[in-house]
């Protein structure tokens, strides 16, 4: 009897302690304003995506001009970054399995991973300013891993917290971050070129900016995810087939945009050599990214995300084709804007579709989709490098690569159409 009483007393003590811990966690959750949560995600993605990944694009022409890099080597550097992004996303997809077997990971894995990714991004951006080209592929690879960590866990953490606060529509603010980072890095690169400064100076400036933004959001990155209740019934269309097709279609988007996003300044220079507007196409892409994310705030929550994804893919496909069929100042400007406008909106809609299909444990599936997207991004620069070598002509090589990119986006439209027909959303 005494042993039973002691066991009961111990069980009650554990329940009391857990209830107190959950109460403190929920109290911390309520203390955060939803806008502060969205702003934290926005800044985190600006650092990891806008600087850690995409600062390479506006700095690439400067590195070529400085003679520290050749065009084939640039393709391999881009591929190294996307390979790291893919492996990082794959790790994020597997981490829920690990945390299920090691409980201490569960409450803090998201914010710790975000902090780790941000600090790593700052250090690796600084490392690109060092005159050690032999290790640049490693730096870009690790920067890809770091950006995947920040993207997956910032998205999962912010989306779930916003849902817990009853403000899921603020999710669009999170994805303004990459556009802001792209715009700022592009305009900064333009200023650096005008001042006749080196690419190394640009990497130093971007590292300082990344550090400043990281310090701004550091205090907000505390706590794990709120507790999720299990759904009463499985969501329609949540079978393995629907998730697999969604991942495939999302991977096609990674391939479809990456060639233009990586090589746009170089492609424009081939047709508009000497134009004073060349360095503004990339910032225009960033403006489109931010504007598209803001426009998602006005989209009704009940609209089928797959229809919206079809529209986003179509817009990007048209943008890619414009850079081929209308290689003028207006054509490149409109192409940049159309490719950028649905860029992060596509990401948000895809992740919202994941949460619809898998209401519980979405972070692992977000990692799966991000890994598929990363595979597409790896294939893009690889294809460019191969076509450039095979054709012996940069203009022809880029043209063939852009045709393949547009075709992949149109295929994505078809796949989402199949999902809509096969798995209609029922209220």
Secondary structure, DSSP 8 states (H G I E B T S, - for coil): -HHHHHHHHHHHHHHHHHHHHHHHHHHHHHHS-HHHHHHHHHHHHIIIIIITTTHHHHHHHHHHHHTS--HHHHHHHHHHHHHHHHHHHHHHHHHHHHHHHSGGGTTTHHHHHHHHHHHHHHHHHHHTTSS-HHHHHHHHHHHHHHHHHHHHHHHHHHHHHHHHTT-GGGHHHHTHHHHHHHHHHHHHHHHHHHTT--HHHHHHHHHHHHHHHHHHHHTT--S--------SS--TT-SHHHHHHHHHHHHHHHHHHHHHHHHHHHHHHHHSTT-TTTTHHHHHHHHHHHHHHHHGGGS-TTS-HHHHHHHHHHHHHHHHHHHHH--SHHHHHHHHHHHHHTHHHHHHHHHHHHHHH-SSSHHHHHHHHHHHHHHHHHHHHHHHHHHHHHHS-HHHHHHHHHHHHHHHHHHHHHHHHHHHHHS----
